[in-house]
Amino acid sequence: MARGDHIWVTRPLGYTHHGIDCGDGTVIHFTGEPGKKSDASVSRTTMDDFALDSIVHLREYSDSDTSDVVIERAESKLGSRDYNVVTNNCEHFSTWCCTGRTASQQVRMVSSLTTTGAAAATSLGATAGVVGAAGSVAGVSGAGVMSGLASAGGLIGGGAAMGPLALALGPAAVSIAAVQVGLREDESLPEEENDARRDGRIASVAGAVAAGAGGLAAVSAAGVAGTSAVGISTGLAAIGGLVGGGMVAGTVAVAAAPAVVAAAAGFGAYVASRKLRGIKPTKWMPSARRELSGPEEESTDALEGGAVDETE
């Protein structure tokens, strides 16, 4: 750790708290009680008060400004009380000090996951409504569902067999877009981090496509083989039976799958890529009151006053 570094710790509730290391045993950061940030202000505190007995991590940048500029920015905000959990939190502040740009990966990730969840949830209700009302035969009977699927499939130049895919396009697109935002490239971060994010973005698209194709294949194979009306209806009913429903439940499952898989594949690939690339944060214990936990514990002498790389 050095003067002007962006450092962060994990709080007991699971969120991360960020600040700027002043190099003299103090940290400039937003202070305030968790969940009661109306009293938050940018303050200078001791490293121990910032860490609260937690392991301190280093945020690495590829083009951080000089330590003098970073400290000057941080000190210019001392006393500021314009905290906002979404637009101006402790991570925004620390990133701005180091790069002149505000950003919060923590907020982007949460927003992306929330958007993906909303897309999947919307798909559940919308799919059931569409298949029951879009076709010439209203209702959720077998004939009604098939009529709705035929109408939906017709929008992309297909028939009932393409209906679930047509219904999946909207939620899948929203989910993919959310992953692209959550894992977008940031030129201020190290190349390895951006490469891992790129892998996640690619995986989200590939996952959605694979889930869509897999869903169509499952429909044609689960019941009477083929994509005839009987094949589609029995296939959807068989898939729906796995979740305790019928044709409508099967249609919802097939239509929602691409959105869910896009998010899972995207963020899963990002995490896996980070591990494969050996990306691991620099960790440091500011106080010798306790040792780092892990299969290979470091002595307090080694930890006091120095940074060590630990395997996650």
N, C-alpha and C positions, 0 to 999 in steps of 0.2 A: 504494500500500500504506500502511496506517495501523495504529496501535496497536489490538490486539484483532481484527485481520483473521484469517480462516481462509485459510491459503495452502496450496498444494500443488505438488508437482513430479512429473515422470514419471521413474522410475528406468530404467536400461538394460534391465532384464528386462521392462519394459512395465507394471508395476504403478505405482500412484500413492502418494506419501507425503505426509502431511498434518501441519500444525502451526499454532500460534498465533503471529502476529507481535507481539512485545512493544513494537515501536516504537522500540527503542533499539539496533537492530542484532542483537538476539538473537531466538531462536525457542524456544518450549516445545513439545516433541513427544516421541513414543516413539522412543528410540534403540535400536540393536541391529543385528546383521548380518542381511541378508535370508536367510530360510529358517532362521535360528538365533535365533528370538526369545525363547528361554528366558532370555536375558540382557537383554531389553528393559526399559527403565525410562523414566519420564517425566523428561526432563532439559531444561535450558536450554543451548542452544549458540549459536554465532554463526550469522548468516544464511548465510554462505559454507559452513559445515559442514553446514547443513541442505540447501542447494541443490546442493552438489557440482557446481558449474559448469552446472547445469541452469536452464532458464527457470522462474521462479516464477509461478504462476497464482493468481488471487484467486477464492475461492468466494463468490459473492454470495448474500445472504439478503434476504428482504423484511421480516423482523422480528427481526433479531439483537438480543441484549441489548446494553446499553451496554459500551463498551470496559473500563470499570472492573470490571464484573461478569465479563466474559469473562476478563480477566487474573487476577482473584481466583480464579475456578474453576480456571484453568490452573495457577496457583501452588499451589493446594491439593493438587494431585496430584503435585507434584514428588517424585521418589523412588519413586513407585508402580511396582510390577512386575507388576501383574495384567493383562498383555497376553494377548489371545486373538484370533487372526486372524479368527474368525467373529463373536464377540460383543463384543469390546472391543479393536479395533485403533486405529491412529492416526487414521483417519477418524471412528470413533465418538467418540474423545476430543475431537477438534477440533469436531465438530458439537455435542457436549454443552457444551463451553465457550461456544459462541456462542448456543445456544438452550435449554439445559437438557434437551434430548432426545438420546438416542443413536441414530444411524443411520449406515449405510454403504451408499451407492449402489453402490460397487464390489462389495461382498459380494452385494447384492440382484441385481445384473446377472449375476454369475457363477452364483449359485444358480438364477436363472431360466433361463439358457441350459443349465445342467446338467440341470435338471428337464425342459426341453423335449427335450433329446437323449435322456434316459432314456425319455421317453414315446414318442418315435419308435422307439427301439430295441426297447422292449417290444412296440410294435405289430407289428414285423416278426415276432417269434417267436410272439406270441399269435395273430395273424391266421392264420398257417400252421397252427397247432394247432387253432384253432377250425373252420376250414373243412374240416379233415380229420376232425374228430371230432364236430361238433355235429349233423350231419344223420343221417338214417336209413341212409344209405349211407356206411360208414366209408372212410377213405383219401383220397388226393389225386388220384384219377383224376378225369376230367371229371365223372362222375356224383357222386362223393364231394364234390367242390368245390361243385357246384350244389346238392346236398342241404344242405351246411353253410351256404351263402349263403341258401338259402330259410329255414332255421331262424333264422339271425341276423336276416334281414329281417323275419321274422314278429314279432320282439320290438318293432318300431316300426310294426306294422300294414301291412307290405309283404310282398313276396315276394323272390325271388332278386335281382331288380334293385336292391332296397334293401339287400341284404346288405352290400356294401362300405361303404355309408354308416353302417349300424348298427355295424360293426366300427370305424369311424373316430371315433365319438362320444366314447368314453372318452379315447383319447390326445389328441384335439383339445381336449377340455375341460381336461385337465391342462395342455396347452401354453398355452391362452388364460389360464388362471388364473395360470400362471407369469409371463406378460407383464404381467398386471394388477398383480401384486405388484412386479415389477421396475420398472414405470413408474407406480407409485401416486402420487397427489397428495401433496405435502408443503407445508403451509401456510407453512413457513419460507422456501421458495424463491421466486424472482421469478415473477410471473404468466406471463411468456413461457415459462419453463421448464415450468411446470405445464400450460400450453396444449399444448406440444409433447408432453408425456407423455400428455395426453388423446388427442391425435391418434394416438399409437402404440397406445393401448389400443383405440380404435375400429377401427383398421386390423387389429389381430390378429383381432378377431371377424369383420370383413368378409372378411379373407383366408381364414379357415377355412371360412366359408359358401361363398365363391366356389370354393375348391378342392374342397369336397364336391360342389357342383353341377356343376363342371367335370369331375370324375371320372366322375359318372354319365353326363354327356353324351358323354364320351370312350368309355366302355364301349359305349354304344349306337351309336356312329358308327364305331368302329375296325374292327369285324368286319362281320358281316352286320347290316345296319341294323335297329334296333328293339330291344325289350326282351324278345323271346322267349327261350326257353332257348338256342336256337342263337345268337341275337344276343349274349346275355350271355357265353356261353362263348367264342365267337370273338373278341369284343371284349376280354375279359380276356386271352386267349391272345396277341392282337396287341400289347396293352400290355406284357405280360410278355416278349414277344419283343424289345422295345426294350432290355430290361435283361438279355437272355440267358437268360430263363426261359420258363415257360409260364403256365398259368392261375393257379397259386398265386402266382407272382411278380407277375403283373398285379394280383391281388387285394390283395397286400401293398402294392404301389405306390399303388393307389387309396385304400386305407384309411389309409396313413401320410401321404399328401399334406396333408390339412387340418392336422395337427399341425405339420408342417414349415413350411407356408406361414403359419400363424398367427404363429409366432415370427419368421420372416423379414419378414413384412409389418409386424408390430408394431414391431420394433426399427428396421427400415428407414425406416418412416414417422416415427418419433421423430427419427432422425438428420436426415432430409430436412426435417422441420418446424423443427428448430433452425436449420438453415441458411437456410431461407426467412424465418424470423423475425429473422434477423440476430443470433442469439445467439452471442457469441464472448467467450471469457474475456479478462480483463485480464492481460497478461503483463509481466513485469519481470525484468531481468537484474541480480542483486544485485552482481555483480562486473564490472569493465570488462575482464576478461582476454580476453573474446572477444565478438564482435558477434552479434546475432540473425541467423539465417539466413532467407532468403526472397527473393522477387523485389525487395523494396525494403528493403535493410538500413539499420538505424538506426545512427548514429554512436555510439561509446562515450560521448561527452559527453552525448548525449540520454538514454542509458540509465542512467547512473550517478546513483542516488539518486532516480529518478522512475519512475512507471508509465506505460506506453504501451499503447494498444489496437492489437493486430495482427490482421490477418485470418488465419483458420486456413487 
